[in-house]
Amino acid sequence: MKIVVVGYGKMFSNLILGTLESGHRVVGVMRADRLKYPAWFLFIKDIFAASADYSFLKSLKLHEINANSVNSEKFRKEILKLNPDVILVGSWGEKFSKATINLPKIACINTHPSLLPRYRGPNPYTRTIMNGETESGVTFHIMNEKYDDGPILLQKRVEILQGFDGDTGETLKNKTCNLAKSAVCELFSSMDSEIIIPMPQNEAEATYYPQINESDILIDFSWSAEKINRFIRALTPWQSAYFAYKNEFFKVRDHEVSENNTEYKTPGTIVNKDKKTISVLTGDNKIVKFNSPQLFGGLKKYITRFYIKFVVKTGDIAG
């Protein structure tokens, strides 16, 4: 089969490698850089500060589609010339129009990093860890005009390690993208040798989570220490978690959990602090010690130690 691959990052590269390993031809690729930057700027950037995607594609000498949208006339004309059997999508922010979806001979196939119909939306890596899930996976499904909605061709599962040293958003993403490489190879090999019957998604089981926003990165100290730990790991490495104190916010990542051996009982109470750490009581009567927290906002991070020493008070409530 002739395959066009559209995407960016680890999922994009693993889908390309998996397709090549399956023995099929990658006749064209389109990277997300084309959406982000004007053509003239991208030309200069590719010379002096090339992205990992561009370097990867260049190393494989793959034909790159020069268009600024998958719904553009330029992209469609290129697809008509390439005449692919499949357009394979991995990590892409644009919604495909019906005219684009109908272009390949077999189908547009999306690669979604969750076990659909659960965890539709842009960031399943973060949401599954936050919610305490013990497994996720990768789903290949036929695309329609709705996000993450079409019938399923293949699913593979991946374990999510929980606990204090469990998976972060990054490690889960790495495992899922590596799984996608072998899975797409299996999918295309199956399409060669057998009839695959697409399975409609069960809408009664569908869940959707939108992009992470400001309200999704604030710690609530009524939560258990385990949930706070999951919360911080889920956001790592793309986003720090924050907690409020008076009119300021502290950015936190590195943390430890211990039993409460203080007289304090109210969740959110600052039970200890020094110039480099702040320790806060959680909803299940444990203590989360934040190492090297930073004040959020402009140059405030440079006065964090001063602020902790002279403003933050043991016994005050954070959050």
Secondary structure by P-SEA (a helix, b strand, c coil): cbbbbbbbcaaaaaaaaaaaaaccccccccccccccccaaaaaaaaaccccaaaaaaaaaccccccccccccaaaaaaaaaacccccccccccccccccccccccccbbbbbcccccccccccaaaaaaaacccccbbbbbbbccccccccccbbbbbbbbbccccccaaaaaaaaaaaaaaaaaaaaaaaacbbbbbbccccccbbbbcccccccccccccccaaaaaaaaaaaccccccccccccbbbbbccccccccccccccccccccccccbbbbbccccbbbbbccccccccccccaaaaaaacccccccccc
